[in-house]
């Protein structure tokens, strides 16, 4: 009896995580470093994917600075790119009272979290 032999191809997951000061300067640095990381991952600066991710991070970082500012606490940006999917997961956790945790976590087809 011959068994079905399958070769599993490992999934490559690329991540970028960085803490930034909860200031306008930190938000600007987050946007610039995310644009750079997208370029390192093979998405040119002027590509639609890079510009979209950078725009979302810029908005979320600005919101974290404006609405989640707590003295002595930073905000964190995390990007996750899986090679088997064409999706970049963007996470921004501010220093607000929720501790950066979502009250409800749900995943939709578009990849929206909380």
N, C-alpha and C positions, 0 to 999 in steps of 0.2 A: 504494500500500500504506500503510494507516494503522497507525501504531505505537500501542501501548497506552500512554497517558499516565497516569502515577500521580503524585499529589502526596505527597511524603513529609512527614509531620508530625514536627517535631523532638521528640526526647525531652527532657524536662526532668528533670535530676538535681539534687536538693538535697542538699547535704552540710553537715555540722557537724563540725569537728575542733578539739580543744582539748587542751592539755597541763595536767596537774594535779600538784600536789605529792603525793608518795607518803606521805600522812598521812591520818588519819581525816577531817580537815577537807577535804582535797582530794577524798576520796570523797563527802563530803556535798555539796560544791560541784558535783561532776560530776552527781550526781542532780538537784540543783535546776536547773542549767543545761540539762540534757536535757529536763526537764519544761517549762521555758520555751520551748525550741526547738520541741518538739512543738506547743505552743500557737501559736507563730508560724507553723508550717506548717499550722495549721487543725485540729488535734486538741485539743479542750478539755481542761483539766487533769483533769477527772473522767471523761473518756472511757475506754473499755476499752483502746483502742490506746495512749493516752498512759500510762495506769497500767501496762500490760504492759511497754512499752519502758523506762519509768523503773525498774520493779522489776528488770528484767534488768540494766540499767546499774548500779544500786545494788549488786547482788550481785557483778557482775564487778569493779566498782571496789573493793569491800571485799576481794575475793580478791587483787586486784593490790596493795593496800596491805599486806595480811597476809602473803602468800606471795611476793611479787615485789619486796619492798623492797630497794633497793640505794642506798647513800648517794650523794647527788648526782644521782640519776636520777629522772625523773618518769614518770607513766603517761599514756597518750594515749587519749582516747575519740574515736571517729569514728562518725557516723551517716550513712547514705546512703539517701535516699528517691527512688525513680524514680516519676514520675507515671504511667507506663504499667503499673506493678505495684503491688499493695497490700502491699508488703513493705518493712520498714525493716531495713537491714543494720546490725548493731551490732558494732563492733570495739573491743576494749580491749587495748592493748599495755602490758605492764608493763616495768619496768627490769630484769627478770631476765636470767640469763646467755644465754638464747636470743636476746636482742636484739629481742624482740617478734615474732619470726618463728615460724611454725608448722612443726613437723617434717613434717607431712603436711597437705595442703590437699585437702579433699573437699567437694563441695556436694551436699546432699541436697534432697529435695523441700521440707523444712521450712526450708531455707536455712541449716542448721548448717554451720559451717566447722570450725575446729579447736578 
